[in-house]
Amino acid sequence: MTRVAAVDCGTNSIRLLVADAHPATGELTDLDRRMTIVRLGQGVDRTGRLAPEALERTFAACREYAAVIKEHGAERLRFVATSASRDAENRDVFVRGVLDILGVEPEVVTGDQEAEFSFTGATKELAGRDHLDKPYLVVDIGGGSTEFVVGEDHVRAARSVDVGCVRMTERHLVHDGAVTDPPTQAQVAAVRADIEAALDLAEETVPLREARTLVGLAGSVTTVSAIAQDLPEYDSAAIHHSRVSLERVREITDWLLRSTHAERAAAPSMHPGRVDVIGAGALVLLAIMERTGAEEVVVSEHDILDGIAWSLA
């Protein structure tokens, strides 16, 4: 058994998992799993730089995580940074800050590496489950990018494309510095066009339509599941391995894109940091399901974070 700590720093959120890894049984025993919305990618698509206030929010979360890691006595730590820090001209400021706080350099991984972690984390415990046929298509809908991975027991093909809930919102759903409430039909059409072009790119290298089971990861997907189940609050156990039909995803996406900020915020399972970006994230999921012909999505709470933890074990 090895006690490990994994940090996944994305465009919208930063997450920590401290767990005991049992390689012989293929199990991770969670000791602490938490998420903080820091919006590190704020404005990166427009400016090409990480904003000072976004960096400070991220460093504040890192200081909190450092205390948790020390408290649990993790033997190994790995910090993986994804889309926003790949794209930023001033990523060296980010790297120095993380090193000072946590004592490790953030690994700014490629989209393909990100996809490998996501696939491992999402599928390691799916083996043998009834009615989940292989190959799997794992889709990780992040803030700045979406990863597509097809495989059986191992990755067969992977591709990362630059569509995510934050990037699409900032690019198409903002007018005069504020998120349109609700977005216009023209704005939604522009998001959809970007997503479809990204799916064309993904299909150049990943056989999306060959998959028999669609596995969806990250906050946009888990939030759609929570809404579909009408949960009174966010419930990780109820969301993990839930299944949401194409028809239900379409209904929820339509509601999210017609609703106001206040209406979305009133959903009891909605994280405040997702209120303005969930519509774009749900639209990414819907477009993927329509493109692949998936009748349902299997929702996983285990994703890139669990894959990073396994890489340490």
C-alpha positions as CSV (number, residue, x, y, z in Angstrom):
1,M,0.0,0.0,0.0
2,T,1.2,3.5,-0.9
3,R,-0.2,6.8,0.4
4,V,-0.3,9.2,-2.5
5,A,-1.5,12.7,-3.2
6,A,-2.6,13.9,-6.6
7,V,-3.4,17.4,-7.7
8,D,-5.2,18.2,-11.0
9,C,-5.2,21.9,-11.9
10,G,-7.4,22.6,-14.8
11,T,-8.9,25.7,-16.4
12,N,-11.9,26.1,-14.1
13,S,-11.0,24.1,-10.9
14,I,-8.2,22.6,-8.9
15,R,-8.7,19.3,-7.2
16,L,-6.9,17.2,-4.6
17,L,-7.0,13.4,-3.9
18,V,-5.1,11.9,-1.0
19,A,-5.6,8.1,-1.1
20,D,-4.1,4.7,-0.2
21,A,-3.3,2.8,-3.4
22,H,-3.5,-1.0,-3.3
23,P,-1.9,-2.2,-6.6
24,A,-2.7,-5.9,-5.8
25,T,-6.4,-5.3,-5.7
26,G,-6.7,-2.3,-8.1
27,E,-8.4,-0.2,-5.4
28,L,-7.9,3.4,-4.3
29,T,-9.1,4.2,-0.7
30,D,-9.9,7.9,-0.5
31,L,-8.7,9.7,2.5
32,D,-9.5,13.2,1.2
33,R,-11.0,14.4,-2.1
34,R,-11.8,18.0,-2.6
35,M,-12.3,20.6,-5.3
36,T,-12.0,24.4,-5.4
37,I,-13.2,26.6,-8.3
38,V,-10.3,29.0,-9.0
39,R,-11.0,29.8,-12.7
40,L,-7.2,29.8,-13.5
41,G,-8.1,30.1,-17.2
42,Q,-9.9,33.4,-16.7
43,G,-9.2,35.4,-19.9
44,V,-6.5,33.1,-21.2
45,D,-8.3,32.5,-24.5
46,R,-8.3,36.3,-25.1
47,T,-5.1,37.5,-23.6
48,G,-2.8,34.5,-23.7
49,R,-1.8,35.1,-20.1
50,L,-2.8,33.9,-16.6
51,A,-4.5,36.8,-14.8
52,P,-2.9,37.9,-11.4
53,E,-6.1,37.4,-9.5
54,A,-6.6,33.9,-11.0
55,L,-3.0,33.0,-10.0
56,E,-3.7,34.2,-6.4
57,R,-6.9,32.2,-6.2
58,T,-5.0,29.1,-7.3
59,F,-2.1,29.7,-4.9
60,A,-4.5,30.1,-2.0
61,A,-6.0,26.7,-2.8
62,C,-2.5,25.2,-3.1
63,R,-1.7,26.5,0.4
64,E,-4.9,24.8,1.7
65,Y,-4.0,21.5,-0.1
66,A,-0.4,21.6,1.3
67,A,-1.8,21.5,4.8
68,V,-4.1,18.5,4.0
69,I,-1.3,16.6,2.3
70,K,1.0,17.1,5.4
71,E,-1.8,16.1,7.8
72,H,-2.3,12.8,6.0
73,G,1.4,12.1,5.6
74,A,1.3,11.3,1.8
75,E,4.5,9.6,0.7
76,R,4.4,10.8,-2.9
77,L,2.9,13.9,-4.6
78,R,2.2,14.6,-8.2
79,F,0.8,17.9,-9.5
80,V,-0.6,17.9,-13.1
81,A,-1.6,21.1,-14.8
82,T,-3.8,21.1,-17.9
83,S,-5.2,23.4,-20.6
84,A,-4.9,26.9,-19.2
85,S,-1.3,26.6,-18.1
86,R,-0.4,25.0,-21.4
87,D,-1.7,28.0,-23.3
88,A,-0.3,30.8,-21.1
89,E,2.7,33.0,-21.9
90,N,3.5,33.6,-18.3
91,R,3.2,30.0,-17.1
92,D,6.6,30.3,-15.4
93,V,5.0,32.5,-12.7
94,F,2.5,29.7,-12.1
95,V,5.3,27.0,-12.0
96,R,7.4,29.0,-9.4
97,G,4.4,29.6,-7.2
98,V,3.4,26.0,-7.0
99,L,7.0,24.9,-6.4
100,D,7.3,27.3,-3.5
101,I,4.0,26.2,-1.9
102,L,4.0,22.4,-2.5
103,G,7.6,21.6,-3.1
104,V,7.0,20.0,-6.5
105,E,6.9,21.4,-10.0
106,P,3.6,21.3,-11.8
107,E,3.8,19.0,-14.8
108,V,2.2,20.8,-17.7
109,V,1.1,17.7,-19.5
110,T,0.1,17.3,-23.2
111,G,-3.5,16.7,-24.1
112,D,-2.6,13.1,-25.0
113,Q,-1.0,12.5,-21.5
114,E,-4.1,14.1,-19.9
115,A,-6.3,11.6,-21.9
116,E,-4.2,8.6,-20.7
117,F,-4.7,9.7,-17.0
118,S,-8.4,10.2,-17.6
119,F,-8.9,6.8,-19.2
120,T,-7.1,4.9,-16.5
121,G,-9.0,6.7,-13.7
122,A,-12.4,6.3,-15.3
123,T,-12.2,2.7,-16.5
124,K,-10.1,0.8,-13.9
125,E,-13.1,-0.2,-11.9
126,L,-15.6,-0.7,-14.7
127,A,-14.3,-4.2,-15.7
128,G,-16.9,-6.9,-15.3
129,R,-19.8,-4.5,-14.8
130,D,-23.0,-5.7,-16.5
131,H,-24.1,-4.2,-19.8
132,L,-21.0,-2.1,-20.2
133,D,-19.6,-3.2,-23.5
134,K,-16.1,-2.4,-24.8
135,P,-14.6,-0.4,-26.4
136,Y,-15.2,2.6,-24.1
137,L,-15.2,6.2,-25.2
138,V,-14.1,8.3,-22.3
139,V,-14.8,12.0,-22.7
140,D,-13.4,14.5,-20.1
141,I,-15.2,17.8,-20.6
142,G,-13.0,20.4,-18.9
143,G,-12.9,24.2,-18.7
144,G,-10.6,24.8,-21.6
145,S,-10.4,21.5,-23.5
146,T,-12.2,18.1,-24.0
147,E,-10.3,14.8,-24.1
148,F,-11.5,11.9,-26.2
149,V,-10.1,8.4,-25.5
150,V,-11.1,5.1,-27.0
151,G,-9.9,1.8,-25.7
152,E,-10.6,-1.5,-24.2
153,D,-8.2,-2.3,-21.4
154,H,-5.7,0.2,-22.6
155,V,-5.8,3.4,-24.7
156,R,-6.1,2.8,-28.4
157,A,-6.5,6.4,-29.6
158,A,-6.8,9.8,-27.9
159,R,-7.2,13.4,-28.9
160,S,-7.6,16.7,-27.0
161,V,-9.5,19.5,-28.6
162,D,-9.9,23.1,-27.5
163,V,-13.5,23.2,-26.5
164,G,-14.5,23.4,-22.9
165,C,-17.2,25.0,-20.8
166,V,-15.1,28.1,-19.8
167,R,-13.5,28.6,-23.2
168,M,-16.8,28.3,-25.1
169,T,-18.6,30.6,-22.6
170,E,-15.9,33.3,-22.8
171,R,-15.6,33.0,-26.6
172,H,-19.3,33.1,-27.5
173,L,-21.6,33.8,-24.5
174,V,-20.2,37.1,-23.2
175,H,-21.4,40.5,-24.3
176,D,-20.0,43.8,-22.9
177,G,-18.0,41.9,-20.3
178,A,-20.8,39.9,-18.8
179,V,-22.3,36.5,-19.5
180,T,-25.5,36.9,-21.5
181,D,-28.5,35.9,-19.4
182,P,-29.8,33.8,-21.1
183,P,-27.8,33.5,-24.3
184,T,-29.3,34.3,-27.7
185,Q,-30.0,31.7,-30.3
186,A,-27.1,33.1,-32.4
187,Q,-24.7,32.8,-29.5
188,V,-25.7,29.1,-28.9
189,A,-25.4,28.4,-32.6
190,A,-21.8,29.8,-32.5
191,V,-20.9,27.5,-29.6
192,R,-22.4,24.5,-31.4
193,A,-20.4,25.3,-34.6
194,D,-17.2,25.4,-32.6
195,I,-18.0,22.1,-30.9
196,E,-18.9,20.4,-34.2
197,A,-15.6,21.5,-35.8
198,A,-13.8,20.1,-32.7
199,L,-15.6,16.8,-33.1
200,D,-14.5,16.7,-36.8
201,L,-10.9,17.1,-35.5
202,A,-11.3,14.4,-32.9
203,E,-12.6,12.0,-35.4
204,E,-9.5,12.3,-37.6
205,T,-7.6,10.3,-35.0
206,V,-10.2,8.7,-32.6
207,P,-12.9,6.3,-33.9
208,L,-15.7,7.9,-31.8
209,R,-18.5,5.9,-33.4
210,E,-16.9,2.5,-32.7
211,A,-17.4,2.9,-29.0
212,R,-20.0,0.8,-27.3
213,T,-20.1,2.6,-23.9
214,L,-19.8,6.4,-23.4
215,V,-18.2,7.4,-20.1
216,G,-18.5,11.0,-19.2
217,L,-16.2,12.8,-16.7
218,A,-15.8,16.2,-15.0
219,G,-18.1,18.8,-13.6
220,S,-20.3,19.6,-16.5
221,V,-21.2,15.9,-16.8
222,T,-21.7,15.2,-13.1
223,T,-23.8,18.4,-12.8
224,V,-26.1,17.2,-15.6
225,S,-26.4,13.9,-13.8
226,A,-27.3,15.6,-10.5
227,I,-30.0,17.7,-12.3
228,A,-31.3,14.6,-14.0
229,Q,-31.7,12.8,-10.7
230,D,-33.3,15.9,-9.1
231,L,-30.8,15.6,-6.2
232,P,-31.5,17.8,-3.2
233,E,-27.8,18.5,-3.0
234,Y,-24.6,17.3,-4.8
235,D,-24.2,13.6,-3.9
236,S,-21.1,12.0,-5.2
237,A,-22.2,8.5,-4.4
238,A,-25.5,8.9,-6.3
239,I,-23.8,10.5,-9.3
240,H,-20.9,7.9,-9.6
241,H,-21.8,5.3,-12.3
242,S,-25.3,6.9,-12.8
243,R,-26.6,6.8,-16.3
244,V,-28.3,9.6,-18.2
245,S,-30.2,9.1,-21.4
246,L,-29.7,11.1,-24.5
247,E,-33.3,12.5,-24.3
248,R,-32.7,13.6,-20.7
249,V,-29.4,15.3,-21.6
250,R,-31.2,17.1,-24.4
251,E,-34.0,18.3,-22.1
252,I,-31.5,19.6,-19.4
253,T,-29.2,21.3,-22.0
254,D,-32.2,23.1,-23.5
255,W,-33.3,24.3,-20.0
256,L,-29.8,25.4,-19.1
257,L,-29.5,27.5,-22.3
258,R,-32.9,29.1,-21.8
259,S,-32.6,29.8,-18.1
260,T,-31.4,32.9,-16.3
261,H,-28.4,33.0,-13.9
262,A,-30.8,33.0,-10.9
263,E,-32.7,30.0,-12.2
264,R,-29.6,27.9,-12.7
265,A,-28.2,29.0,-9.4
266,A,-31.4,27.8,-7.7
267,A,-30.7,24.2,-8.7
268,P,-29.8,22.6,-5.4
269,S,-26.9,20.5,-6.8
270,M,-25.3,23.4,-8.7
271,H,-21.9,24.6,-7.6
272,P,-21.8,28.4,-7.6
273,G,-18.7,28.3,-9.8
274,R,-20.5,26.4,-12.6
275,V,-23.6,28.6,-12.9
276,D,-22.4,30.7,-15.8
277,V,-20.5,27.9,-17.7
278,I,-22.7,24.8,-17.3
279,G,-24.8,25.6,-20.4
280,A,-21.8,25.4,-22.7
281,G,-20.6,22.3,-20.9
282,A,-23.9,20.5,-21.3
283,L,-24.0,21.5,-25.0
284,V,-20.6,19.8,-25.5
285,L,-21.9,16.6,-23.9
286,L,-25.1,16.7,-26.0
287,A,-23.2,17.2,-29.2
288,I,-20.9,14.2,-28.4
289,M,-23.9,12.0,-27.8
290,E,-25.6,13.0,-31.0
291,R,-22.4,12.6,-33.0
292,T,-21.6,9.1,-31.6
293,G,-25.2,7.8,-31.4
294,A,-24.8,7.1,-27.7
295,E,-28.2,6.4,-26.1
296,E,-26.9,7.1,-22.6
297,V,-23.8,8.4,-20.8
298,V,-22.3,6.5,-17.9
299,V,-21.2,9.2,-15.4
300,S,-17.9,8.7,-13.5
301,E,-16.7,10.7,-10.5
302,H,-13.3,9.0,-11.0
303,D,-11.2,10.6,-13.7
304,I,-7.8,12.2,-14.4
305,L,-7.3,12.7,-10.6
306,D,-7.5,9.0,-10.0
307,G,-5.3,8.3,-13.0
308,I,-2.6,10.6,-11.6
309,A,-2.9,8.8,-8.2
310,W,-2.4,5.4,-9.9
311,S,0.7,6.7,-11.8
312,L,2.3,7.2,-8.3
313,A,1.4,3.7,-7.1
